[in-house]
Amino acid sequence: HISTAVVATAACCLLLLPHVLGFISTPRRNTHKPIMTMTMTDRDGLFDANNNMDIFIGIDVGTQGTKAIAYRPASTTSSGSSTKRGGILGRASASYSLLTTDIAGCAEQDPNDWINAVRFVLKTLVTDLGLVVAPSSSSTSKQQQNVLSGIGISGQQHGMVLLDSNNQPLRPAKLWCDVEASGEFNWIR
């Protein structure tokens, strides 16, 4: 059983993915700019300069910001013994806020802020970790390759993004915490 929120989040991610990857341009509609921050970690010595590493990125597009981690899972042999420790290799985040309005209970954000934030965290992790999509097939290459082996995405719940026929946002997104229509709700109830 898949909930409506999961389906809506997946559909939103699929619709926004071409924007995030840069296939469709996303002009900014306001002057609000997300705050971008980045923190890289290798305090546990997880990088191994002699071996390729499968690295996965997890992205959470939330109400207050987008956060991402690059993770290396532990490696095991066929007998189940551990050969390499896993752990978080890096983190990146971008903060944004609600759009300013005089309407009581209104909670809206510019979907372009989400797109720009996802671009930022992906670019930060991919660049700083030197990730490649596919390892080199050259057997003479002695250089380590950090292979981006997968991306997982989660998103905020119940947001409404209205798109035009060119998949461009028509207006700011209504967020799950918007209670602007509470008067109408009470009238109907």
C-alpha positions in Angstrom: 0.0 0.0 0.0 1.5 3.3 -1.1 0.3 6.5 0.5 -0.9 9.5 -1.5 1.9 11.6 0.0 4.6 9.1 -1.3 3.0 9.1 -4.8 2.8 12.9 -4.8 6.4 13.3 -3.6 7.7 10.8 -6.2 5.7 12.6 -9.0 7.0 16.0 -7.9 10.6 14.7 -7.9 10.1 13.2 -11.4 8.7 16.5 -12.7 11.4 18.5 -11.1 14.3 16.2 -12.1 14.8 17.7 -15.6 15.1 21.1 -13.9 17.5 19.9 -11.3 19.8 18.2 -13.9 19.7 21.3 -16.0 17.8 20.0 -19.0 15.1 22.7 -18.5 16.0 26.2 -17.5 14.4 27.6 -14.4 14.3 31.4 -14.3 14.1 33.0 -10.9 10.8 34.7 -10.1 11.9 36.7 -7.0 15.0 38.0 -5.4 15.0 35.6 -2.4 18.3 33.6 -2.5 18.9 30.4 -0.6 21.8 30.3 1.9 24.3 27.6 0.7 26.6 25.9 3.1 28.9 22.9 2.8 30.7 20.6 5.2 33.0 17.8 4.1 34.1 15.1 6.4 36.7 12.3 6.3 37.5 12.2 10.0 37.2 8.4 10.0 39.7 7.8 7.2 37.2 6.3 4.9 39.0 7.4 1.7 41.2 4.7 0.2 43.5 6.0 -2.5 44.1 2.6 -4.0 40.6 1.3 -4.6 37.5 2.4 -6.4 34.6 3.3 -4.1 30.9 3.0 -4.6 29.3 6.1 -3.2 25.7 6.9 -2.7 24.1 10.3 -2.2 20.9 10.9 -0.1 19.0 14.1 -0.6 16.2 15.5 1.6 14.3 18.4 0.1 12.6 19.8 3.2 10.6 22.8 4.3 13.6 24.8 5.7 16.3 23.6 3.4 17.8 20.8 1.3 20.4 18.5 2.9 22.5 15.9 1.3 25.1 13.3 2.4 27.5 11.2 0.5 27.8 7.7 2.0 30.0 4.8 1.4 28.6 1.4 2.5 30.7 -1.1 4.2 32.1 -3.8 1.9 31.9 -7.5 2.7 33.3 -10.6 1.2 31.2 -13.5 0.0 31.7 -15.1 3.5 30.3 -12.0 5.2 33.5 -10.6 6.7 33.9 -6.9 6.4 36.7 -5.6 4.1 36.1 -1.8 4.3 34.3 0.4 6.7 31.4 2.4 5.6 30.3 5.9 6.6 29.5 9.5 5.7 32.1 11.0 3.4 30.6 14.5 3.0 27.6 16.7 3.7 26.1 19.7 1.9 23.1 21.9 2.6 21.2 24.9 1.3 18.7 26.8 3.5 15.7 28.7 2.3 12.6 30.2 3.9 9.0 30.9 3.3 8.1 33.7 0.9 7.2 36.9 2.7 3.5 37.7 2.6 0.8 39.7 4.5 -1.7 36.9 4.2 -2.4 35.2 7.5 -1.6 31.5 7.5 0.1 31.5 4.1 3.1 29.2 3.7 4.6 29.3 0.2 8.0 28.8 -1.3 9.5 29.3 -4.8 10.1 25.8 -6.3 13.1 27.2 -8.1 14.7 27.5 -4.6 14.4 23.8 -4.2 15.8 23.1 -7.7 18.8 25.5 -7.1 19.4 23.9 -3.7 19.5 20.4 -5.1 21.8 21.5 -7.9 24.1 23.1 -5.2 24.3 20.1 -2.9 24.8 17.6 -5.8 27.5 19.8 -7.5 29.2 20.3 -4.1 29.4 16.6 -3.3 30.2 15.4 -6.8 32.9 18.0 -7.3 34.5 17.8 -3.8 34.6 14.0 -3.8 35.6 13.7 -7.4 32.7 11.4 -8.2 32.3 9.8 -11.6 29.1 8.2 -13.0 30.9 5.1 -14.3 34.3 3.8 -13.5 37.1 3.9 -16.1 37.3 0.7 -18.1 41.0 1.3 -18.6 43.0 -1.4 -16.7 46.1 0.8 -16.8 44.5 3.5 -14.6 46.0 3.5 -11.2 43.9 6.4 -10.0 41.1 5.9 -7.5 37.7 6.5 -8.8 34.8 7.5 -6.5 31.8 6.1 -8.4 28.4 7.7 -7.9 26.4 4.5 -7.7 23.0 5.8 -6.7 20.9 8.8 -5.5 18.0 8.6 -3.1 15.6 11.5 -2.8 13.0 12.4 -0.2 10.8 15.5 -0.1 8.5 17.4 2.1 4.9 16.3 2.3 1.7 17.5 0.8 3.2 20.4 -1.2 1.3 21.6 -4.3 3.3 22.8 -7.3 1.3 24.0 -10.3 3.1 23.6 -13.6 2.4 25.0 -17.1 2.6 23.0 -20.3 6.4 23.6 -20.3 6.8 22.2 -16.8 7.5 25.7 -15.4 6.0 26.6 -12.0 2.9 28.9 -12.5 3.1 30.3 -9.0 4.8 29.7 -5.6 4.2 26.3 -4.1 1.7 25.9 -1.4 3.3 24.0 1.5 1.8 21.3 3.8 1.8 23.9 6.6 -0.3 26.5 4.8 -3.5 27.2 6.7 -4.6 30.2 4.6 -8.0 28.6 3.8 -8.8 27.7 7.4 -11.7 30.2 7.3 -13.2 28.5 4.3 -12.7 25.1 6.0 -14.6 26.2 9.1 -17.4 27.6 6.9 -17.8 24.3 5.1 -17.5 22.3 8.2 
